[in-house]
Amino acid sequence: MNEMIKACLFDLDGVVFDTEPLYTEFWRNIFKEFYPTEQGLELKIKGQTLSQIYGHYFAEQPDRQAEITRRLDAYESKMQYHFVDGFTDFVQQLRQNGVKAAIVTSSNKAKMENVYRQHTTFKQLFDAIFTAEDFHESKPSPDGYLTAARVLGVEPTDCIVFEDSFNGLRSGLAAKARVVGLATTNSVDSIKEFTKEVIPNFVGYKLTEL
């Protein structure tokens, strides 16, 4: 275990849970309905909070926002949260070796309640869980990762950020953390534009010197 690494900070969707394809499908259908002439918006929003998405695409449309929120809540309540392969073994090894672990996600607390219902011991895997309500600026801003490092009492440069989305990768780099990309959402080649460390999942992954 690399003694210089004091904390590992994980995005949620596409890093801890293999849910990104489900969200891509949800938002593809939403944008197909409300922005039928624009392509790829479901990919551009990855890493953004719900309020950011509303601000960019549904500003001053409270009725439409309420309808989308209703649909999203229903969708998430039925969603299956399957761990990315090897994740639980990896995070348990971190804890056994004194490396702190935290979630830093643009998801809100209401969504996390669905996670906790499915995985009753989820909170026990981490030292802290940070959601959209816990920081002022969402990814690609480094605010979430800087907040997590500060609360955990470590320097961002002593952290590894695990991310899958371009906004998330930018966020980790802006925080001056070491960044490992998960090729669960985007291609290996596209992620390598941000970091040379890219993994398909956590199976057999061990922390090493950079």
Disulfide bonds with the S-S distance in Angstrom:
none
